[in-house]
Amino acid sequence: MNQLYLSRRNLETLLSKLDRVKNGEFSHCTIVKNETNDGKYPQTIPTIWVTAVENNEYYHDRMPGPVVQEDQENLT
């Protein structure tokens, strides 16, 4: 199984990019991760693009999967 770590900063950046698009700005809503040499959190894929999309776009033809109750309460 491959492993990719996203910091809070990574997640907040992706959310910021989604918000910018929603406000009419341009963004690919993507960050590029290539941190295979990190001593504590090395990813197992040499380079990967992580792209954020809005929920209504991603789940356009299906329901989202389950999450634990503690997290469900924080989702919008």
Distance bins in CASP14 RR format, pairs under 12 A and 6 or more apart:
PFRMAT RR
TARGET T0000
AUTHOR 0000-0000-0000
RMODE 2
METHOD distances of the structure
MODEL  1
1 44 0 0 0 0 1 0 0 0 0 0 0
1 45 0 0 0 0 0 1 0 0 0 0 0
2 33 0 0 0 0 0 1 0 0 0 0 0
2 36 0 0 0 0 0 1 0 0 0 0 0
2 42 0 0 0 0 0 1 0 0 0 0 0
2 43 1 0 0 1 0 0 0 0 0 0 0
2 44 1 0 1 0 0 0 0 0 0 0 0
2 45 1 0 1 0 0 0 0 0 0 0 0
2 46 0 0 0 0 0 1 0 0 0 0 0
2 48 0 0 0 0 1 0 0 0 0 0 0
3 33 0 0 0 0 0 1 0 0 0 0 0
3 35 0 0 0 0 0 1 0 0 0 0 0
3 36 0 0 0 0 0 1 0 0 0 0 0
3 38 0 0 0 0 0 1 0 0 0 0 0
3 41 0 0 0 0 1 0 0 0 0 0 0
3 42 1 0 0 1 0 0 0 0 0 0 0
3 43 1 0 0 1 0 0 0 0 0 0 0
3 44 1 0 1 0 0 0 0 0 0 0 0
3 45 0 0 0 0 1 0 0 0 0 0 0
3 48 0 0 0 0 0 1 0 0 0 0 0
4 10 0 0 0 0 1 0 0 0 0 0 0
4 31 0 0 0 0 0 1 0 0 0 0 0
4 32 0 0 0 0 0 1 0 0 0 0 0
4 33 1 0 0 1 0 0 0 0 0 0 0
4 34 0 0 0 0 0 1 0 0 0 0 0
4 35 0 0 0 0 1 0 0 0 0 0 0
4 36 0 0 0 0 0 1 0 0 0 0 0
4 38 0 0 0 0 0 1 0 0 0 0 0
4 41 0 0 0 0 1 0 0 0 0 0 0
4 42 0 0 0 0 0 1 0 0 0 0 0
4 43 1 0 1 0 0 0 0 0 0 0 0
4 44 1 0 0 1 0 0 0 0 0 0 0
4 45 1 0 0 1 0 0 0 0 0 0 0
4 46 0 0 0 0 0 1 0 0 0 0 0
4 47 0 0 0 0 0 1 0 0 0 0 0
4 48 1 0 0 1 0 0 0 0 0 0 0
4 49 0 0 0 0 0 1 0 0 0 0 0
4 50 1 0 0 1 0 0 0 0 0 0 0
5 11 0 0 0 0 0 1 0 0 0 0 0
5 33 0 0 0 0 1 0 0 0 0 0 0
5 35 1 0 0 1 0 0 0 0 0 0 0
5 36 0 0 0 0 0 1 0 0 0 0 0
5 38 1 0 0 1 0 0 0 0 0 0 0
5 39 0 0 0 0 0 1 0 0 0 0 0
5 40 0 0 0 0 1 0 0 0 0 0 0
5 41 1 0 1 0 0 0 0 0 0 0 0
5 42 0 0 0 0 1 0 0 0 0 0 0
5 43 1 0 0 1 0 0 0 0 0 0 0
5 44 0 0 0 0 0 1 0 0 0 0 0
5 45 0 0 0 0 0 1 0 0 0 0 0
5 48 0 0 0 0 0 1 0 0 0 0 0
5 50 0 0 0 0 0 1 0 0 0 0 0
6 12 0 0 0 0 1 0 0 0 0 0 0
6 13 0 0 0 0 1 0 0 0 0 0 0
6 14 0 0 0 0 1 0 0 0 0 0 0
6 15 0 0 0 0 0 1 0 0 0 0 0
6 31 0 0 0 0 1 0 0 0 0 0 0
6 33 1 0 0 1 0 0 0 0 0 0 0
6 35 0 0 0 0 0 1 0 0 0 0 0
6 41 0 0 0 0 1 0 0 0 0 0 0
6 43 0 0 0 0 1 0 0 0 0 0 0
6 48 0 0 0 0 0 1 0 0 0 0 0
6 50 1 0 0 1 0 0 0 0 0 0 0
6 52 0 0 0 0 0 1 0 0 0 0 0
7 13 0 0 0 0 1 0 0 0 0 0 0
7 14 0 0 0 0 0 1 0 0 0 0 0
7 31 0 0 0 0 0 1 0 0 0 0 0
7 33 0 0 0 0 0 1 0 0 0 0 0
7 35 0 0 0 0 0 1 0 0 0 0 0
7 38 0 0 0 0 0 1 0 0 0 0 0
7 40 0 0 0 0 0 1 0 0 0 0 0
7 41 0 0 0 0 1 0 0 0 0 0 0
7 43 0 0 0 0 0 1 0 0 0 0 0
7 50 0 0 0 0 0 1 0 0 0 0 0
8 14 0 0 0 0 0 1 0 0 0 0 0
8 15 0 0 0 0 0 1 0 0 0 0 0
9 15 0 0 0 0 0 1 0 0 0 0 0
9 16 0 0 0 0 0 1 0 0 0 0 0
9 31 0 0 0 0 1 0 0 0 0 0 0
9 33 0 0 0 0 0 1 0 0 0 0 0
10 16 0 0 0 0 0 1 0 0 0 0 0
10 17 0 0 0 0 0 1 0 0 0 0 0
10 30 0 0 0 0 0 1 0 0 0 0 0
10 31 1 0 1 0 0 0 0 0 0 0 0
10 32 0 0 0 0 0 1 0 0 0 0 0
10 33 1 0 0 1 0 0 0 0 0 0 0
10 35 0 0 0 0 0 1 0 0 0 0 0
10 41 0 0 0 0 0 1 0 0 0 0 0
10 43 0 0 0 0 0 1 0 0 0 0 0
10 48 0 0 0 0 0 1 0 0 0 0 0
10 50 1 0 0 1 0 0 0 0 0 0 0
10 52 0 0 0 0 0 1 0 0 0 0 0
11 17 0 0 0 0 0 1 0 0 0 0 0
11 18 0 0 0 0 0 1 0 0 0 0 0
11 31 0 0 0 0 1 0 0 0 0 0 0
11 50 0 0 0 0 1 0 0 0 0 0 0
11 52 0 0 0 0 1 0 0 0 0 0 0
12 18 0 0 0 0 0 1 0 0 0 0 0
12 19 0 0 0 0 0 1 0 0 0 0 0
12 31 0 0 0 0 0 1 0 0 0 0 0
12 52 0 0 0 0 0 1 0 0 0 0 0
13 19 0 0 0 0 0 1 0 0 0 0 0
13 20 0 0 0 0 0 1 0 0 0 0 0
13 27 0 0 0 0 0 1 0 0 0 0 0
13 29 0 0 0 0 1 0 0 0 0 0 0
13 30 0 0 0 0 1 0 0 0 0 0 0
13 31 1 0 0 1 0 0 0 0 0 0 0
13 32 0 0 0 0 0 1 0 0 0 0 0
13 33 0 0 0 0 0 1 0 0 0 0 0
13 50 0 0 0 0 1 0 0 0 0 0 0
13 52 0 0 0 0 1 0 0 0 0 0 0
14 20 0 0 0 0 0 1 0 0 0 0 0
14 21 0 0 0 0 0 1 0 0 0 0 0
14 27 0 0 0 0 1 0 0 0 0 0 0
14 28 0 0 0 0 0 1 0 0 0 0 0
14 29 1 0 0 1 0 0 0 0 0 0 0
14 30 0 0 0 0 1 0 0 0 0 0 0
14 31 1 0 0 1 0 0 0 0 0 0 0
14 32 0 0 0 0 0 1 0 0 0 0 0
14 33 0 0 0 0 0 1 0 0 0 0 0
14 49 0 0 0 0 0 1 0 0 0 0 0
14 50 1 0 0 1 0 0 0 0 0 0 0
14 51 0 0 0 0 1 0 0 0 0 0 0
14 52 1 0 1 0 0 0 0 0 0 0 0
14 53 0 0 0 0 1 0 0 0 0 0 0
14 54 0 0 0 0 0 1 0 0 0 0 0
15 21 0 0 0 0 0 1 0 0 0 0 0
15 22 0 0 0 0 0 1 0 0 0 0 0
15 27 0 0 0 0 0 1 0 0 0 0 0
15 29 0 0 0 0 1 0 0 0 0 0 0
15 31 0 0 0 0 0 1 0 0 0 0 0
15 52 1 0 0 1 0 0 0 0 0 0 0
15 53 0 0 0 0 0 1 0 0 0 0 0
15 54 0 0 0 0 0 1 0 0 0 0 0
15 76 0 0 0 0 0 1 0 0 0 0 0
16 22 0 0 0 0 0 1 0 0 0 0 0
16 23 0 0 0 0 0 1 0 0 0 0 0
16 25 0 0 0 0 0 1 0 0 0 0 0
16 27 0 0 0 0 1 0 0 0 0 0 0
16 29 0 0 0 0 1 0 0 0 0 0 0
16 31 0 0 0 0 0 1 0 0 0 0 0
16 52 0 0 0 0 1 0 0 0 0 0 0
17 23 0 0 0 0 0 1 0 0 0 0 0
17 24 0 0 0 0 0 1 0 0 0 0 0
17 25 0 0 0 0 1 0 0 0 0 0 0
17 26 0 0 0 0 1 0 0 0 0 0 0
17 27 1 0 1 0 0 0 0 0 0 0 0
17 28 1 0 0 1 0 0 0 0 0 0 0
17 29 1 0 1 0 0 0 0 0 0 0 0
17 30 1 0 0 1 0 0 0 0 0 0 0
17 31 0 0 0 0 1 0 0 0 0 0 0
17 50 0 0 0 0 0 1 0 0 0 0 0
17 51 0 0 0 0 1 0 0 0 0 0 0
17 52 1 0 0 1 0 0 0 0 0 0 0
17 53 0 0 0 0 0 1 0 0 0 0 0
17 54 0 0 0 0 0 1 0 0 0 0 0
18 24 0 0 0 0 0 1 0 0 0 0 0
18 25 0 0 0 0 0 1 0 0 0 0 0
18 27 1 0 0 1 0 0 0 0 0 0 0
18 28 0 0 0 0 0 1 0 0 0 0 0
18 29 1 0 1 0 0 0 0 0 0 0 0
18 30 0 0 0 0 0 1 0 0 0 0 0
18 31 0 0 0 0 0 1 0 0 0 0 0
18 51 0 0 0 0 0 1 0 0 0 0 0
18 52 1 0 1 0 0 0 0 0 0 0 0
18 53 1 0 0 1 0 0 0 0 0 0 0
18 54 1 0 0 1 0 0 0 0 0 0 0
18 55 0 0 0 0 1 0 0 0 0 0 0
18 56 0 0 0 0 0 1 0 0 0 0 0
18 57 0 0 0 0 0 1 0 0 0 0 0
18 58 0 0 0 0 0 1 0 0 0 0 0
19 25 0 0 0 0 1 0 0 0 0 0 0
19 27 0 0 0 0 1 0 0 0 0 0 0
19 29 0 0 0 0 1 0 0 0 0 0 0
19 52 0 0 0 0 0 1 0 0 0 0 0
19 54 0 0 0 0 0 1 0 0 0 0 0
20 26 1 0 0 1 0 0 0 0 0 0 0
20 27 1 0 1 0 0 0 0 0 0 0 0
20 28 0 0 0 0 0 1 0 0 0 0 0
20 29 0 0 0 0 1 0 0 0 0 0 0
20 52 0 0 0 0 0 1 0 0 0 0 0
21 27 1 0 1 0 0 0 0 0 0 0 0
21 28 0 0 0 0 1 0 0 0 0 0 0
21 29 1 0 0 1 0 0 0 0 0 0 0
21 30 0 0 0 0 0 1 0 0 0 0 0
21 51 0 0 0 0 0 1 0 0 0 0 0
21 52 0 0 0 0 1 0 0 0 0 0 0
21 53 0 0 0 0 1 0 0 0 0 0 0
21 54 0 0 0 0 1 0 0 0 0 0 0
21 57 0 0 0 0 0 1 0 0 0 0 0
22 29 0 0 0 0 0 1 0 0 0 0 0
22 52 0 0 0 0 0 1 0 0 0 0 0
22 53 0 0 0 0 0 1 0 0 0 0 0
22 54 1 0 0 1 0 0 0 0 0 0 0
22 56 0 0 0 0 0 1 0 0 0 0 0
22 57 0 0 0 0 0 1 0 0 0 0 0
27 51 0 0 0 0 0 1 0 0 0 0 0
27 52 0 0 0 0 1 0 0 0 0 0 0
27 53 0 0 0 0 0 1 0 0 0 0 0
28 49 0 0 0 0 1 0 0 0 0 0 0
28 50 0 0 0 0 0 1 0 0 0 0 0
28 51 1 0 0 1 0 0 0 0 0 0 0
28 52 0 0 0 0 1 0 0 0 0 0 0
28 53 0 0 0 0 0 1 0 0 0 0 0
29 49 0 0 0 0 0 1 0 0 0 0 0
29 50 0 0 0 0 1 0 0 0 0 0 0
29 51 1 0 1 0 0 0 0 0 0 0 0
29 52 1 0 1 0 0 0 0 0 0 0 0
29 53 1 0 0 1 0 0 0 0 0 0 0
29 54 0 0 0 0 1 0 0 0 0 0 0
29 57 0 0 0 0 0 1 0 0 0 0 0
29 58 0 0 0 0 0 1 0 0 0 0 0
30 48 0 0 0 0 0 1 0 0 0 0 0
30 49 1 0 1 0 0 0 0 0 0 0 0
30 50 1 0 0 1 0 0 0 0 0 0 0
30 51 1 0 1 0 0 0 0 0 0 0 0
30 52 1 0 0 1 0 0 0 0 0 0 0
30 53 0 0 0 0 0 1 0 0 0 0 0
31 47 0 0 0 0 0 1 0 0 0 0 0
31 48 0 0 0 0 1 0 0 0 0 0 0
31 49 1 0 0 1 0 0 0 0 0 0 0
31 50 1 0 1 0 0 0 0 0 0 0 0
31 51 0 0 0 0 1 0 0 0 0 0 0
31 52 0 0 0 0 1 0 0 0 0 0 0
32 43 0 0 0 0 0 1 0 0 0 0 0
32 45 0 0 0 0 0 1 0 0 0 0 0
32 46 0 0 0 0 0 1 0 0 0 0 0
32 47 1 0 0 1 0 0 0 0 0 0 0
32 48 1 0 0 1 0 0 0 0 0 0 0
32 49 1 0 1 0 0 0 0 0 0 0 0
32 50 1 0 0 1 0 0 0 0 0 0 0
32 51 0 0 0 0 0 1 0 0 0 0 0
33 41 0 0 0 0 0 1 0 0 0 0 0
33 42 0 0 0 0 0 1 0 0 0 0 0
33 43 1 0 0 1 0 0 0 0 0 0 0
33 44 0 0 0 0 0 1 0 0 0 0 0
33 45 0 0 0 0 1 0 0 0 0 0 0
33 46 0 0 0 0 1 0 0 0 0 0 0
33 47 1 0 0 1 0 0 0 0 0 0 0
33 48 1 0 1 0 0 0 0 0 0 0 0
33 49 1 0 0 1 0 0 0 0 0 0 0
33 50 1 0 0 1 0 0 0 0 0 0 0
33 51 0 0 0 0 0 1 0 0 0 0 0
34 42 0 0 0 0 0 1 0 0 0 0 0
34 43 1 0 0 1 0 0 0 0 0 0 0
34 44 0 0 0 0 0 1 0 0 0 0 0
34 45 0 0 0 0 1 0 0 0 0 0 0
34 46 1 0 0 1 0 0 0 0 0 0 0
34 47 1 0 1 0 0 0 0 0 0 0 0
34 48 1 0 0 1 0 0 0 0 0 0 0
34 49 0 0 0 0 1 0 0 0 0 0 0
34 50 0 0 0 0 0 1 0 0 0 0 0
35 41 1 0 0 1 0 0 0 0 0 0 0
35 42 1 0 0 1 0 0 0 0 0 0 0
35 43 1 0 1 0 0 0 0 0 0 0 0
35 44 0 0 0 0 0 1 0 0 0 0 0
35 45 0 0 0 0 0 1 0 0 0 0 0
35 46 0 0 0 0 1 0 0 0 0 0 0
35 47 0 0 0 0 1 0 0 0 0 0 0
35 48 0 0 0 0 1 0 0 0 0 0 0
35 50 0 0 0 0 0 1 0 0 0 0 0
36 42 1 0 1 0 0 0 0 0 0 0 0
36 43 1 0 1 0 0 0 0 0 0 0 0
36 44 1 0 0 1 0 0 0 0 0 0 0
36 45 1 0 0 1 0 0 0 0 0 0 0
36 46 1 0 1 0 0 0 0 0 0 0 0
36 47 0 0 0 0 1 0 0 0 0 0 0
36 48 0 0 0 0 0 1 0 0 0 0 0
37 43 0 0 0 0 1 0 0 0 0 0 0
37 46 0 0 0 0 0 1 0 0 0 0 0
38 44 0 0 0 0 0 1 0 0 0 0 0
43 50 0 0 0 0 0 1 0 0 0 0 0
51 57 0 0 0 0 0 1 0 0 0 0 0
51 58 0 0 0 0 0 1 0 0 0 0 0
52 58 0 0 0 0 1 0 0 0 0 0 0
53 59 0 0 0 0 1 0 0 0 0 0 0
53 60 0 0 0 0 1 0 0 0 0 0 0
54 60 0 0 0 0 1 0 0 0 0 0 0
54 76 0 0 0 0 0 1 0 0 0 0 0
55 62 0 0 0 0 0 1 0 0 0 0 0
55 63 0 0 0 0 0 1 0 0 0 0 0
55 64 1 0 0 1 0 0 0 0 0 0 0
55 65 0 0 0 0 0 1 0 0 0 0 0
55 75 0 0 0 0 1 0 0 0 0 0 0
55 76 0 0 0 0 1 0 0 0 0 0 0
56 62 0 0 0 0 0 1 0 0 0 0 0
56 64 0 0 0 0 0 1 0 0 0 0 0
56 76 0 0 0 0 0 1 0 0 0 0 0
58 64 0 0 0 0 1 0 0 0 0 0 0
58 65 0 0 0 0 0 1 0 0 0 0 0
59 65 0 0 0 0 1 0 0 0 0 0 0
64 71 0 0 0 0 0 1 0 0 0 0 0
64 72 0 0 0 0 1 0 0 0 0 0 0
64 75 0 0 0 0 1 0 0 0 0 0 0
65 71 0 0 0 0 0 1 0 0 0 0 0
65 72 0 0 0 0 0 1 0 0 0 0 0
65 75 0 0 0 0 0 1 0 0 0 0 0
66 72 0 0 0 0 1 0 0 0 0 0 0
66 75 0 0 0 0 0 1 0 0 0 0 0
67 73 0 0 0 0 1 0 0 0 0 0 0
67 74 0 0 0 0 1 0 0 0 0 0 0
67 75 1 0 0 1 0 0 0 0 0 0 0
68 74 0 0 0 0 0 1 0 0 0 0 0
68 75 0 0 0 0 0 1 0 0 0 0 0
69 75 0 0 0 0 0 1 0 0 0 0 0
END
